[in-house]
């Protein structure tokens, strides 16, 4: 059985029978059949369904949020905000997809020539547990609006969330087979990737999982979009608004209990303001309430599994052993569930675990930089390249430093976040390809050149 376990209690919520091989085959066949007619629907017809989906998502916001909180431990207010964002994502692509995929005239030797964007077929979505609705919708909405069908292989931890998205899609009017959830263990996902009926794959997960999927997709020559891990730098220069930087740093590091690829993880602070930043940051982090994620006063819920809590604690202990100073002492909490009180580590050097590895939980590493150039060098000294932040009163200086950061996203005086209007993705071991905006919807289309004679 595939089990959902409440990380706040450690108790099993629900069990799911995995799909048998013949059932998986039937799901793939249904998607292929549905694709033949779905690709012929108009943008207006697809948009009408996505708008209805947005209405249904909002109508069931409280129920959906509670399911997510029970399955993966997200504080309830954050879960509700995630659900609301999903409705926005549906509406965004319902409104803009036709313009994003409009044919583009090109002058050539032809009487007429243009670039058209055609559906690819069935797209496999391999999605994680940490944003169980938004990670799906931000891929699903553009995939469907482009005329593709989709199959969701969600994290086993959030199987109910995946089934709820499928139900809402069906109630919104998606024809049979256009969007389906498949319940299989993660180890079996590569078999789906290799299937000839899958035309492309979008995966959000670890860099190890991304490498495995990319290899499987490469053997069958199909496109992939990989949004993988991150160890995002958060640079604070001596002229920054320190109070604003600290407030945003706390939100960025500890949102979703620190379980976010795009959370700031390495806080690189220039020497003149380093000590004041550490003091203010540790005090603000220490004031966060850890507890029952269904309680609206809670700011930090549990980690998703006991194993994830153990990995995080190992990373903290290894970093302290190698000389880091504990500015805020936290760690595993007694009692039921997989709770971990926030930790702030200062004096972190570039050879320590908290600098080199992605820390997926409420742990922050603060690194002292001599100046802006040193801060950028430290920021880029990582195998990851998802997001980054620069805090400075000099906007032009911030933009110049942003150009030097080896990341897919840079936020100057702000918090890294995904936005349907802006492309999202990383470089290096943080993956490749882009989600969201016009680039996201064009990730899974056939960019077709059409040449009409006679030649001129």
Number of C-alpha atoms within 10 A of each C-alpha: 12 17 17 22 23 23 27 26 17 15 12 12 14 14 14 14 10 15 15 12 10 9 13 17 15 13 20 24 14 17 26 21 16 20 22 14 12 25 20 10 12 13 20 14 12 22 23 16 22 27 21 18 25 24 18 16 25 18 12 14 18 15 13 21 26 19 19 29 26 21 28 27 31 34 29 25 19 19 27 21 13 21 26 20 21 23 22 21 25 26 21 20 29 24 17 17 24 16 11 17 20 11 18 11 12 14 9 13 13 15 12 16 18 16 17 16 20 18 22 22 26 28 27 28 24 24 25 20 22 25 20 29 26 21 20 24 19 24 25 25 25 27 28 28 30 29 27 27 30 29 24 22 25 29 23 25 23 26 25 23 23 24 17 16 22 19 15 18 23 18 14 19 14 19 15 13 22 25 25 24 23 21 24 22 15 13 8 11 18 16 10 21 28 20 14 13 17 23 25 25 24 27 25 23 20 19 19 12 18 25 15 13 24 24 15 19 22 14 11 16 14 17 19 25 23 29 27 27 27 32 28 28 34 34 32 29 27 18 13 17 14 19 13 12 24 22 14 19 27 23 19 22 29 24 21 25 29 26 22 21 23 26 32 29 31 27 29 27 27 23 17 15 16 21 14 15 22 24 15 16 24 23 16 15 24 19 10 16 14 20 20 22 25 19 12 12 15 17 23 26 31 32 29 26 19 15 11 16 20 16 13 22 20 13 20 25 14 15 23 19 11 13 13 22 17 18 20 21 13 17 19 17 13 9 9 12 23 24 27 25 23 26 22 24 24 24 18 25 19 14 10 20 20 27 26 16 16 21 28 23 29 29 28 30 30 28 27 23 22 14 14 20 13 14 25 20 13 20 28 17 15 20 17 26 28 30 29 30 28 29 24 20 15 11 13 11 14 21 15 10 19 19 10 13 20 22 24 20 23 25 17 21 21 17 22 21 14 16 15 20 14 15 18 22 24 24 21 17 21 26 28 19 19 23 25 24 21 20 15 23 26 22 24 28 21 14 16 12 13 14 16 12 10 9 10 8
